[in-house]
Amino acid sequence: MRYVTCPGLPANWVNGWLAAVGVTVLEPRLRLHWSRDAMPVAVISARDTDPVDALVSAWPCGTMLADLPIAETWTDGSTNDGVRLPRKVTVEDLRGRMRAARRHPYSWTLTSTLTDLCVDENGEAGHAPFDPAGPGTIKWLHHRLTKAHSHIDFDSRREWIEPCLEGHGRRVADNGLGFDQTRIGSQSDETWKRTDPVVEVLAFFGLALLPVRGPGVDRRLSPYADLTVRQRSWRKPANAEQHFLWPTWTQPLDRAGVDALLDTWNPEKPQTWDRHTIHAAWKSVQFIHSDRDMTRAYGARRL
């Protein structure tokens, strides 16, 4: 096995953790574990190939991203499904898009961001916590993804990816996917929000392991039904905000291994963590500046 330690993807950073998981989604040959430092960082590995070379080769092109089923307008490969997917999408339109994308290899881009099991009084489908509304004209997660990706020249992608993994990636004036707390500058000035486009793109692919569900309610039929959207690894204690929980582990795991680990890990029973080689974990802390400021982001608190 060949290993690459990635100081640029620390475990206490929600986007960094998602990005590290996203590496295993983009390139099936890559495995992920975390260092045992006081602040664990991602370690990616591969057999008989350089992990960075493999990631560079797997980096998505603009055409591939444009073909994702989550795109506002999308063709199923033979005929256009004829349905636009707006930010506020009706459950009927969402189901139509899901049927058209059922055999698409990236159909998870729909099921990790939207659910038809949580329908509000207007007949609109529910959005995942990791699919927050964006400002102005960039409300669509797919738009935010392609915008972040556009900062990286495809032929120069190694010059962006390597520094990012090493901990000195380039940040650009961009809102990214919309949930990175480190993008927010000082509240005392008008600093532009800045994100690392490599991390944002990889974090999007990390969402593949976080499907969205709902309580199976339709407020048009049940006016007082609970509309809490349920995304994997998110918990909602009684009378509290939802928070995301994520672990770090020492055994190199591919995408399927991480998937299985998230199924079996119980964050409420740390005495069982050792059996999964889990040595640390965090939960998200929601950033809210004021009721009038719609900026949303997630910080972290160690468990």
N, C-alpha and C positions, 0 to 999 in steps of 0.2 A: 504494500500500500504506500502511496505517496501522499503526504500531508501538507496542508498550507494553513498556517494560523492567520486569522483575520482580525486584527485589532480594530478595524473599521466597523465591525459588526459586534458590538458589546451586547451582552444578554439583557442589560437593564434598559435597553432602548427598544420600544415596541416595534418600530420600523426595522431596526437591526435584526431582531429575532425573526420577524416575518421574512425579511430578505434572505436570511440564512436558510430558512425552510424553503423559500422560493428557489434557491439554487438546486435543491434536489428535485424540484418539480420540472424545472427547465432542462436539466441534464440527468437522466435516470442513472447514469454511471457514478454520479457523485454521492458521497455519504457525508453526514453531518454529525459532529459531536461538539462538546464545549470544553474549554480548558478548565483546570481546577484553580485558576487564579482567584484572588479575592474578588475581582470582578471578571467573571468568565467571559471569554470571547469565542466566537465561532471558529471551528476547525473543520475544513472541508478536505475530503480525501477521495482517492480513486485508485483503482488497481491498474497498473501498467500504463498509466497516462498521467500527464501533469494536470492537476485539478483546474488550474487557471486556464490552460489551453483548452480544456474541455468546456469550461464555462464560456470562454470567448467564442468557441465554435457554435455553442448552443444559443448565443445571444439572438433574440428575435429581431427580425427586420420589420420595417414599417408595413409591408404588405401583409405579413402574418398577423400583426396587431389589428390592422383594419378589418380582417376577416373574423375577428372574435364575435361570437353570437351576442355579446353584450352591447355591441355598437348600436348607435341610435337607428341607423338604417343598415340593413344587412341582407345579403343574399345567401340562400342555402346551398349555393353551388350550381344549381341548375335554373331555378326560377326565383325571383324575389318573393319573399314571403308576404310582401304587400302591406306590412304593418310597421309603422314607425314606433320606436320604443322611447317615449319621452320619460323625463325624470319621474313625473307622476303618471304611472302607467296603470291602466285598468287591469283587473285580474284576468279578464277575458283576453286582452291583447298579450299579456304576459304568457298565458297558457298557450296561445297560438305560436309565439316565438319559441317557447320551450318544446313544443311538438316538432317544429321545424328543425330545431337544433339537437334533437335527441341523440343522433348518431355522430355529432361533431365532437372531435377529441377535446375541444375546450368548452363543452357545454356547461362545465362547472362554473364558468364566468357568470352564468345566470343564477345557478343554484347557490353560489357563495355570496350573492349580493341581494337577491330578491326572493320573496316567497309568496306563493298563492294561498298559504295557510294562515294568513293574517290580513284580512280585508277590512278597510275602514268604511265609514258611512258613505263615502263617495265612490265606493267600489274599487279603490286603488290598492294595489299590492304593497306589502310591507318591505322596507329596506333594512339591510343589515347594519349593525353598529359600525362596521368597517366600510359602509357605503354612505358617508355623510353628505348632506347637501353642500354644494359648492357655491361660491359667490358669483353673482352676475351671470355670465353666459357659460360658465364652466361647471354646471351642476351635475353633469354626467360623469360617472367614474371613468368610463371609457375615454371620454374627452381628456380628462386629467392625465390618464395613463399615456395616451398618444402625445400629449403636449410635453410631458416629462421625457418621454423617449426621443422626441424630436431634437432635444438639446445635444444628443450624442450622435456624432457622425459615425455611420455604420463601419466605414473603413478604418476609423480611428478608435474603435470600441475598446481595444486593449489598453489604450492610453487613458481611458476613463475607468475601466474595471479594476486594473491592478492597483492604482492609487487608492481607490475606494476600499478595497479589501485591506490594504496596508494601513489605513487610518488617516490618510490625507487626501480624501476625494475632493473633487471640485463641487462647490455649491453654486447654484444659479438662482436668479430671481424667478421663483415659481412656487405655487402653492402645493405642488405635488398631489398626492392622493387625498390630502386633507385631514390627516389625523396625526401627523408628526409634531410633537411639542417643540422639538428643536428648531423648527422653521420659524418660530415666533420670536421677533426681536424685542427690543426694549419698548415698553409701553409709553416711555417719555418722549419718543420721537416717532418719525414716520418711516422707520426702517422697513424695507421690502422683505417679505417672507422669502426665505432661501432654503432650498432643499438640494439633496444630492440625487440627481436623476437616476443613477445606477441603483441606489437603494430603493427608490420609489418603484422602479420597474420590477426589481426582484421581489419587493414586498407584495406587489400585486399578485405575482404567481404563488406566493405563500398562502394566499387566500384559498387556494385549491383544496387545502385540508380543513377549511373552516366553513362547512355548509350551513345554510340558513334554514330554519324551520319556523313554525308558528304554532299557536295553540289550536289551530283548526277552527277559527271563528270568522264570521262575517257579520260586521256590525249592521248591515242592512237588514239582517234577520234577528240579530241579538244586540240591541242598542247599547247595552252596558257590558258587553264582553271585554275581557282583557286583551289588549292589542300588543302585548309585549312580544317583540320578535326574538327568536331564540337562535343565536349563532353558537356554533361549537366553541367550547372553552370560555364562554361568557356565563357569568352567574349573576343572579339578581336576588340578593338577600331581601327579606321582608322590609318594606318601607325604606329602601335604599336604591341608589343608582346601580345600574349594571356595571360590572367590571370584568375585564378580560384577565385570565390567569394563564401563565406560560412557564414551563420548566426548562432546565438545562440538564444534560445527561452526558455521560462519559463514554458510552459505547457508540461507535460509528454506525449510523442508521441511514438507510436510503429512504425514499419517500414513503414506501409501504411501512417501513419500520417506525417512522415518526407518526404515521397515521395510527398504527397499533398502539404506540406509547400514549398518545393523547386519549385513546379509548380507555386504557387501563389505569392511568395515573389518577390518583385521588388527592387533590391539593389539601384536603381537610385531614388527611392522615399521614403526616410527615414521617411517622415511624415505619411506613411501608415504602418510602421512596427508594431506599437502598436496593430493593429487589429489581428496580427498573434503572439502576445506576444514576438516578436523579440526585443532584447534589445542591441545587438551589432553585428558587422559583420566585416569581414576581406577580403582582396584580396591577392592573391599570388604575390610574388616578385621573379623573377627567379634569381638563383645564377649562375653566369658564372665567372670563375676565369680568363680564358684567352682563346683566339681562339684555342690554341693548346691543352688545357686541356678540355677533353670531359666530365668531371664531371658535372652533372646537378642536381639541387635541387631547392626546393621552400621554400622561407621564407614567412613572412606575414607582411602586413601593415594594421592597423586598419582603417576602413572607418569612 
